[in-house]
Amino acid sequence: MPEKRAARLHPDERRAQLVAIGVDMLADCSLDELSTDAVARRAGISRGLLFHYFDSKRDFYRSVVRRECDEFAAATAPDASLDPVAWMRAFIAGFVGYVTGRRKIYRALVRGAAGSHPAAGDIVEATRATLARRVAEGHRRLGMAPSPRLTLAARAWLAFAEEAVTSWPLDEPDALDELRAFLETGFVRLLGALDRPAALAGQGAAHSSANCPSGPSS
């Protein structure tokens, strides 16, 4: 039987279809392994026609990464009218919901090779910067004291959250509630400690002095 021809689509619809297929295929392969031949076959078009919609394989890769990163950023954008605690919880819930629903794609694309892939590393980095700014905004909304290390701490919380969300066991009924609560506690404790470093250091020094034996008396 002759191969079924693909339905005729508007160019924008075809581009969106091809990008969506590329994103879906990342559940089973890395960005480097993503085959434009396989994407075209799944869409029912020739590989040559795929490059009618994209300038190059690099352009296609960037479109796939940008689509996923844009959706990730949108999922973690709370309603600006929420009160500070509700805003923070909405941000964390969006982060958890998006990543746990797409773990394989997230690992392959955002956390994996795409983070340093020459075709897409800048897109992934821009998305991480957007999320870090939202963490910093949550810090300010909660009324925590300003700190010159806020940007660093925001990145640290994101790394902590990423590891938790991609590794947390999800086979128990309350797993997502527990994960969100764990990340919320980490958010408040990590970012809330930024205005107390000197006090904490002083406590540590006092504790060490209390536990160190005195030197020999002269």
Beta strands, then each sheet from edge to edge (+ up, - down):
end
